[in-house]
Amino acid sequence: MTLRDHIYELRHRLGLAVLFILLGGILGFVWFSVRVGPIPSLGDLLLGPYCKLPETVRFAPNHQCQLLQTQPFEAFLVRFKVGVAAGMVLTAPLWLYQVWAFITPGLYAKERKFALYFVVFASLLFMTGAVLAYYVVPQGLSVLVSFGGNQFITALVAADYVSFVLVLLMIFGVSFELPLVIVMLNRIGMIPYDNLRRWRRGIIFALFVFAAIATPGTDPISMVALAAAMTVLFELSVQISRIHDRRKARREVAQDDGLSDDEPSPAYQPEPEPASPPDVHAAGFDDVT
């Protein structure tokens, strides 16, 4: 394909991806207030961590679990933001396929297999991190609102609360991709197991520092949960790298024939040197003979 054809193909794939995300956003916008069978509405799922706080510490004038709206269009913007975020998750297979369809013609068969594994495991790890963050949010909120004691009551603004939850879900989801990145770099030989073993203490310390900086709240619950989960995943990736490097070393030993770099292989038979013509002068013949 020419450069122009590549640009047209990229525009086509991006257009389809944006279209799928918009359709998913519409579904998320409707799901925000509609219950789908046994599945609660998206608004109820979002308010779940906040509603787990005791009524003595949260503002509930109507004896209901509600967020505070301080601007006329704040509820619409929050609903739209949450709907788009949910739509991206719901339609992820569709728009990720567009990305896959654009890059797969330039990959070899082996590279396509690794890329497919990468997409599958990346999606699973991201969802696992988001689910963990959803269960961490209530504990984190309980710690944060407890600092005020009986002198304060919690009346969370809808935009701030939604941003807090979405950012925490995103940070946990992206952080859970760490073991996959380490394993892929080990597969291509950039980070061998020996380096990971030597860097283990420093990397674990860096993970705790990252968790303290990345989490949007100042509560220790979310920090420790993120750091502990990343440490476990990192150790798992180290062990996977160890197994891979051992298998790779055994394959290299099996393929080695024990010859030095300067010694020819037994299958190599050097060509015989051509016989030199006899020296006629040494044999006593003259030019006439």
N, C-alpha and C positions, 0 to 999 in steps of 0.2 A: 504494500500500500504506500501511496505517496504521503507526504506530510499533510497535504490538504485533506486527503481521505482520512488520515488519523484524527485530524481536528474535527471533521464532520462526525466521525464515529464517537469521539469523546463528547461532543455536544449532544448527540442522540442519546448516549447512555446517561449523561448527567440530567438531561430533560426527563427521561423516564424515572430516574431515581428521585428527583424532586417531586414528580407527579405522585409517585407511590407514597412519599412522606406526607404530602398534602392530604391525600385520601386517608392515610392513617391518622392524621391530625383531626380530620372531621369525625372519624370514628371515636377517637379519644375525647373530643369535645362533647359528643353525645353521651359517651359512657360515663362522663364525669358525674352526671346526675341520674343515670338510669341503671338499675340493677339488672344484670343478665343472669336469670335463673339463680343458682346457688352462689354465683359470683357477686360480691358486693360492688357497689358503684365505685368509680375511681375516686370520687370525693371522700367517700367513707374510708377507703384504704389510705388516703392521704392524711385524713384526720385521726386515724387510728392511734399513732404514737402520742399525739397531743391529748386525745380523749382518755388515755390511760393515766394521765395525771389526776390526782385526787381533786375533787371539787373545791376543797378548801384552799387550793393554791392557784386555781385558774378562774378567770372571769366568766361567769355563767349567769347573766341576769335573767335569762329565760329558762334556766335549769336545763339547758341543752349545751352540747359541745359544739361551739361555733367559733370561727375566727373573726377578727375585727377588720372591718372595711373602713378605710379613712378617706378614700377618694371615690368619685362616682363610678368610674370604669375599672376600678381595681379588681373587682370580682371577675369581670369579663377577661381582663388581661391574665389573671391567674389561671382561669379555666382554659384559656387559649394556650398558655405556656405548658400547662400540664398535659393538655390534649396532644400537642405536638410532640412532647417528650414520649408520651405513651404510644403515639402513632409511629414514631421511629422504631420503638421496640417491637410493636406488632408487625410492622411491614419490613423488619430487618432482613428476612430472607429474600425479599423482592429487590430492594435497592442494593443489597450486598451482591446479589447475582449480577446486577448491571456492572458493578466494579469488577467482578470476576470475569465477566464476558469481555471486558475491554482489555484486561491484561493477560488472559489465558492464551491468546494466539502467539504471544512472544515467549512462552515457556516450553521447556522440554517436558516429556512425560513424567520424569522423576520430580521435576520442580512443581508440576501441577499437583502431584500427589501430596507433596509436603505443604503446598499452599492450601490445599483443601483441608488437611489436618489442622493447619494453623487457624483457619477460619472457624472450624467446628469447635476446637478446644478454646479459642478466644471467646466465642459466644458463651460457652458453658461457664468459663471462669468469670466472665463479666456478670452474668446473672447470679452466680454464687456470691460474689462480692456485694451485689446490690441487695440480695436477700439478707445477708448478714447485717448490712447497714440498716435495713428496715427494722430489725429486731434490736439494734443498738440504740436507735434514736430515742425510744422511751426512757431508757436508763440514763442516757446523756441529758435529756431534758429534766429528768428528776433531780439530777445533781446540780444542773445550772439554776433551776428555780429554787432550790433549797438554800442558796446563799442568802436570800433575802429574809429568811425566817418568816415570822408572822407580820412583819412590817410591810410586805409587798404582796401584791396579787398579780398573777400572770395574765395579761391580755395581749396575746400575740397578734401582730398585724399579719394579714393573710400573705402579702407579698414576701415579707421577711421570712415567715415560717416555711413557705413553699420553696423559696430559694435555698434556705438552710437544708431542707430535706433532699432536694434534687442535687445540690452540690455534694452532700455527703454520700448519696447513692452513686454519683459519678466517680468520686474519689475512690471509694471502695471498689467499684467495678474495674476502673483502670488499674488500680494497684494490684489487683489479683492477676493481671497479665504478666507480672514479674517472672514467675517460674517458666512460663511459655517462652518468653524472650531469652532467658538463660539457656534453656534446653536447645532452642534453635541456634543460638550462637555457638553452643558446644558442638552441635551437629556439623556445623561448617568449619569447625576448628579454630574459631577466634578466641574462645575461652575454654581451655582444657580444665580437667578436673583438678590438676595440681594447683593451678592458680586459684580456683575457687576454694580449695582447702586452705591455702595460705591466707586468703583474704576473708575467711569466714567471719572472724571477730569484727573486723572493720566494717564489713557489709551489714552485719546485724546491728551494730551501733548506728550506722547510717540509716537503717530502716526505722529505728526508733526516733531518730531526729526528723526524718521525713514525715512520720506519722504525727509528731508534735506540731509540725509546721502546716501540713496539708489539711488536717481536719478543721472545718470551719468553726467549731465550738472550742471552748477552753476546758471542757470537762475531761477528766482523766479516763472515763469509761471508753469513749470512742477512740482516744489515742492508743490506749493499751490494747483494745480489741483489734484495731488495724495493725499495730506493730506486731502483736502476737500472731495474727493470721498470716502476715507477710513473712514472718520468721519461719513458721511451719512450712509454708509453700516454698520458701527459699531452700530450706533443708531438703525438702522433697526433690527439688530440681537438682541439688548437689548430688544426691544419691543416684538419680537417673543419669547424670553426667558421669558419675563414677562407673556405673555399669556399662555405659556406652563406650567409654575409653578403654575399659578392660577388654571388651569384645573386639574393639578395633585393634588393640595391641596383639591379641591372640591371632587375629586374621593376618596381621603383618608378619608375625613370626612364622605362621604356617606357609606364607608365600615366599619367605626368605630361603634361598638355597644354600646359605652358608658360604658363599664366595665373596671375596673382597672386591672392591670396586675396580682394581687393576687386573684381576685375574679373569681370563676368558672363560665363558661357559663351556662345559664338556661338549655341548652340541656344536660348538664353533670349530670348524676345521679350516685352518688357514690354507690358502691356495699355494701350491708349490711355486717356487721361484723359477722363472724361465732359465734354461741352461745357457750359459755363456758360450759363444763360438770359440773353437780352439785357437790357441795362439800359434799361428803358422810360423812365425819367426822363431819361436822357442823350439819348434820341432825340426828346424834346420832346412826348411823349404825356402827357396828364393822366390822372387816375384814372378819369374817366368813359369816355374812349376805351379 
